[in-house]
Amino acid sequence: MSLKLEFCPDLSNTFFNTEEFAMTREFLFVEDGVEKIVTTNVVWDTESLKVRPIVQQQGVFLGTVLCFIHKNIFKVEPKPEQVIYSPCRPFRIGWRIVDITDAEECYELYLDKLIA
């Protein structure tokens, strides 16, 4: 069995398992001009970016939250500067995508909270 075939079930069964690392969150984003709301298991990491050097890339700090999310949630790859909302109810909290990494079966989204 190839590494990729072994990796995919492990990713779902362990990393995206709510009893292990994941949490269930609701997201709202715009796709093809239409608002889409999905509820999915993600890894919502608020700690790992705190230990990275502040000057990460061209003197700019990248993100306050690292979110690992399944690729199949999106029709097209999310882009930097795109805004997603989580949670959506009872009120929306906006997150700007600062950077994105394609990590095979999931995306690593570096997010900054929007300030109203």
ABEGO torsion letter per residue (X at the ends): XBAAAAAAAAAAAAAABAABABBBBBBBBBBGGBBBBBBBBBBBBAAAAAABBABABGGBBBEABBBBBBAAABABBBBBGBBBBOBAOABBBBBBBABBBBBGABBBBBBBBBBX
